[in-house]
Amino acid sequence: MKMRLAMVLFFIVVVGVALNANEQLLWSNATLGDRTQESSYDLVVPATGLLSIEAVSLSFSPRLLLIGPDGASFQGEYNPRSATISAFVVEPGQYTVSISAPLGFLSENDSAEGHGQYLLMADMVAPAATLQEGQPQNRQLTAEAPLIQAKTYVNWYRYVLPESGRALLQLQSREFDTALTVYYADGTQDFNDDYNDSTDSGLRVQGEPGSQIFVGATSFASGSTGAYSLTAEELAVPVGVGTYQPNMLLEKPGEYSFELGNTEHTFQVQLEAGERLEVLMESDDFDSYLELSGPDGNDWSDDDGGGNLNALLAMTAQTGGVYELTARRFGLSGALGFYTLTLAEPPLLESIFRSTETFSGEPVSVGMDFEAGSTFTVEVGSTDFDTILTLYDPKGAYIFEDDDGGEGTNSRLRFSTSHSGTYTVEVKSYGGSEEGEFDIEVFQHQD
């Protein structure tokens, strides 16, 4: 009995820290008596805010249900000893919280008299500050702020989506590694740590114009504090941007524009055996990445083959059927936005250089003279290793590179020259340790 009581007190301490918030709305240490019994509580929410509820028990697997003033219900997440409804956006009104224990989830320590003791807590944060376009929030993150996920301090803001329904939120600090978190009224959330290869944070948010979201300015590292600046900028929707539908069929030739959220986009492309396809993914907002999977099990992928962080795939269908095309951003930078997919026949190419070289652990460099104003494609292929192709300008500055833009693990990149001179193509293996021969060929695009 003493050990059981000590464990209950331990859970009380841990959960209390996890739900440290501005206002506690409910705290109950009670017992669920009958095996089919459900305990309900009235919960009065005084203001719009973020509600967090947690139930903990050592005797049974609790289930949580939140019922709103309009009768809509929300089921909490659960594990063997606790259930949570975390940072749920609520409006003022009277809610009902119910806790139960379904049969089949009883602890082996349960007795016929009932499920046993549980702890139920509800807390909420009602942001006092409002974030508006053109009015930076230059504030301090301090140890007096509420905690999020039991480890990092967070300052919360209300934000009303503008007429376009889209905005860019940015959080910057010279004193700590920032992190942005956003909660929507439907219970979904977005999160970003590093935006555009920096330790600052950025999120593109979207929803119904005039709807309210909650924005959390916090740090990536536990316990970090310091000064920061939080800004909001309305984003316009470019002309011609379509509505994405999962697995929609794309025709060739064709040009399609979409807005990328926090998930990848998948499409279908119908190809005949022997048919050639080129797909270019261009974006000014993020580093594009393309993947293509065929019905015969063959796969293609590319990161920067189209130049300037654009992705380019060119292939020949060995088998007729439906191919799955995936468009997403490269990495987890959180840089989201608009992009364009162009499906076409590959351009007419004239081979102007071809050579077979050997890679033995050190990058192999090949210099080639190009005239300004021309477009070229470089292909590198090997049956001995997975190639990586890197391009440098006449001054030795890095332009971009490609890994698997060609057939299989071969490399392929396209570029247009802005000035004349000797460009350098560097070839190496993906792992760095593989060795063997490779072929390199350069094509000039014909008008």
ROVO-778380 format. One record per residue (C-alpha): residue in three letters; y, z negated, x negated. Coordinates in steps of 0.25 Angstrom, whole numbers, plus 5000, padded with zeros to 4 digits. Layout:
% residues N
ALAYZX
...
***
This chain:
% residues 447
MET500050005000
LYS501049974989
MET500750104982
ARG500950184995
LEU502250114997
ALA502750144983
MET502450284985
VAL503250294998
LEU504450234991
PHE504250334980
PHE504350444990
ILE505650384996
VAL506350384983
VAL505950524979
VAL506350584993
GLY507650504994
VAL508050574981
ALA507650714985
LEU508450704998
ASN509650644992
ALA510750695001
ASN512150665007
GLU511650605020
GLN510250545024
LEU509950575039
LEU508550515040
TRP507650415033
SER506350365039
ASN505250295033
ALA504150295044
THR502750315048
LEU502050425055
GLY501050355064
ASP500150445071
ARG499450565065
THR500150665075
GLN501450585076
GLU502750655072
SER504050575069
SER505350635073
TYR506750595069
ASP508150635074
LEU509050685063
VAL510550705066
VAL511150795056
PRO512650765055
ALA513150895048
THR512751035043
GLY511951005030
LEU510651015022
LEU509550925028
SER508350875020
ILE507150795026
GLU505950745019
ALA504750665024
VAL503750595014
SER502450525017
LEU501250475009
SER500450475021
PHE500450615027
SER501050755025
PRO502350745033
ARG502950865040
LEU504450875043
LEU505050955055
LEU506550965057
ILE507051005071
GLY508451055073
PRO509451035085
ASP509051175090
GLY507551145089
ALA507251225077
SER506251155067
PHE506151165052
GLN504851115045
GLY504951045032
GLU504151075019
TYR503050985016
ASN502050935006
PRO500950835006
ARG501850715006
SER503250755011
ALA504050855019
THR505450905017
ILE506550985024
SER507451015012
ALA508951055013
PHE508851105027
VAL510151155033
VAL510551085046
GLU511651085056
PRO512150955063
GLY511350905074
GLN510050825078
TYR508750865071
THR507350805072
VAL506450775060
SER505050755063
ILE503950715053
SER502450735055
ALA501050735048
PRO500150845053
LEU498650815054
GLY497950865041
PHE499050825032
LEU498650675032
SER498550595020
GLU497150535016
ASN497850405017
ASP498250415031
SER497650325041
ALA497350345056
GLU498550255059
GLY499550365055
HIS500150455045
GLY500950355038
GLN502350325032
TYR503350435029
LEU504850445024
LEU505750545031
MET507150575026
ALA508250675030
ASP509550695022
MET510650795022
VAL511750855014
ALA513050905021
PRO513850985012
ALA515250945012
ALA515851065004
THR515951215009
LEU515751335000
GLN516651445003
GLU516951584996
GLY518051584986
GLN518051434985
PRO517251384973
GLN516651244974
ASN516951184960
ARG516251054961
GLN515450954954
LEU513950924955
THR513750774954
ALA512650674955
GLU513250634968
ALA512850764975
PRO511550764983
LEU510250804977
ILE509450934979
GLN507950934977
ALA508050794971
LYS508550834958
THR509950914958
TYR511250874964
VAL511850974974
ASN513250994980
TRP513051064994
TYR513951165001
ARG514051235014
TYR514351385013
VAL514551475025
LEU514051625023
PRO515151725023
GLU515251845032
SER514351935023
GLY513251825024
ARG513151825009
ALA513751754997
LEU513551724983
LEU513551574979
GLN513751534964
LEU513651404957
GLN514251384943
SER514251274933
ARG514551254919
GLU513851114919
PHE512551134925
ASP511451234929
THR511851264944
ALA510951294956
LEU511251344970
THR510451314982
VAL510751364996
TYR510251325010
TYR510251415022
ALA510251365036
ASP508851425038
GLY508251325028
THR508151435016
GLN508851405003
ASP509251484990
PHE509351434976
ASN509851484963
ASP509951424949
ASP510451534939
TYR511251654944
ASN511451774936
ASP510851724923
SER511651594923
THR511551444926
ASP512451464938
SER511951484952
GLY512151594962
LEU511551624976
ARG511751734986
VAL511651685000
GLN511651755013
GLY511451725028
GLU512151735041
PRO513751745039
GLY514351615043
SER513051535041
GLN513051405032
ILE512251375020
PHE512151265010
VAL512451284995
GLY511951184985
ALA512651174971
THR511651104962
SER511151114948
PHE509851174943
ALA509551054934
SER509250914940
GLY510450824940
SER511450914934
THR512950904938
GLY514250964935
ALA515351054940
TYR515051184947
SER515751294955
LEU515051354968
THR515651484974
ALA515251574986
GLU515551724987
GLU515351804999
LEU514451934996
ALA514652065003
VAL513452145007
PRO513452285000
VAL513452405009
GLY512052465011
VAL511252335009
GLY510052335018
THR509252235025
TYR507952195017
GLN506652195024
PRO505352145017
ASN504452255013
MET505352365018
LEU504952505014
LEU505952585005
GLU505952735004
LYS506152814992
PRO507252864989
GLY508052754994
GLU509152654991
TYR509052514997
SER510052394996
PHE509652244999
GLU510152104997
LEU509152014989
GLY509051874992
ASN508151774986
THR506851844988
GLU506351984983
HIS506352104992
THR505052184994
PHE504952334998
GLN503952445001
VAL503952584995
GLN502952684999
LEU502552774988
GLU501552894986
ALA500552904974
GLY501352964963
GLU502752944969
ARG503752894959
LEU504752784963
GLU505952724957
VAL506652594962
LEU507952544957
MET508452404961
GLU509952384958
SER510752254960
ASP512152204955
ASP511752064959
PHE510452034952
ASP509352074942
SER508452174950
TYR506952174949
LEU505952274956
GLU504452264958
LEU503552364964
SER502052344968
GLY501152464971
PRO499952464981
ASP499052494968
GLY499452364962
ASN500452424952
ASP501752354950
TRP503152384944
SER504352294941
ASP505652304935
ASP506852224931
ASP507952294924
GLY507452444923
GLY508652494931
GLY509652434922
ASN510752334924
LEU509652234930
ASN509252334940
ALA507752364942
LEU507052504942
LEU505652534945
ALA505052674943
MET503552704946
THR502552804951
ALA501652764962
GLN500152774958
THR499752744972
GLY500352774985
GLY500652664995
VAL501752554997
TYR502352494985
GLU503052354986
LEU504452344979
THR505052214976
ALA506552194973
ARG507052064968
ARG507952004957
PHE507451974943
GLY507251824940
LEU507751704948
SER509251714945
GLY509551704960
ALA510551824959
LEU510351894972
GLY511052004979
PHE511052154983
TYR510152264977
THR509852414979
LEU508452474978
THR508452624975
LEU507052704977
ALA507052844971
GLU506252944964
PRO506352914949
PRO507353004942
LEU507053124934
LEU506853084919
GLU506953164906
SER506153094895
ILE507053094882
PHE506252994873
ARG504852944872
SER504152864862
THR502952774859
GLU503252644852
THR502452514848
PHE502852374852
SER502352264842
GLY503052144846
GLU504552184843
PRO505452264853
VAL505452414850
SER506852474851
VAL507052624853
GLY508552674852
MET508952794861
ASP510252874862
PHE510752894876
GLU512052964882
ALA512952894891
GLY512852924906
SER511352944906
THR510152874913
PHE508852844906
THR507552784909
VAL506752714898
GLU505252694900
VAL504352604891
GLY502852594894
SER501652534887
THR500152504889
ASP500152394879
PHE501252304884
ASP502252264895
THR503552334890
ILE504952284891
LEU506152384889
THR507552344885
LEU508752434883
TYR509952414874
ASP511252484874
PRO511852554862
LYS512552424858
GLY511252354858
ALA511652274871
TYR510452244881
ILE510552334894
PHE509252294901
GLU507752294900
ASP506452324909
ASP505052264909
ASP504152334920
GLY505052444926
GLY504052554922
GLU502652574926
GLY501852444925
THR502452354913
ASN503152474907
SER504652474906
ARG505752564912
LEU507252554912
ARG508352654917
PHE509752654911
SER511052734911
THR511852744899
SER513352704899
HIS513652754885
SER512952834874
GLY512152774863
THR510852724857
TYR510152634867
THR508952544863
VAL507652524871
GLU506852404867
VAL505352394871
LYS504552264870
SER503352204877
TYR503552104889
GLY502751994882
GLY503252024868
SER501852014862
GLU501152134867
GLU501152264858
GLY500852404859
GLU501452544861
PHE502452584872
ASP503052714876
ILE504552734878
GLU505252844886
VAL506652874889
PHE507052964901
GLN508453024904
HIS508753034919
GLN509053174924
ASP510153204934
***
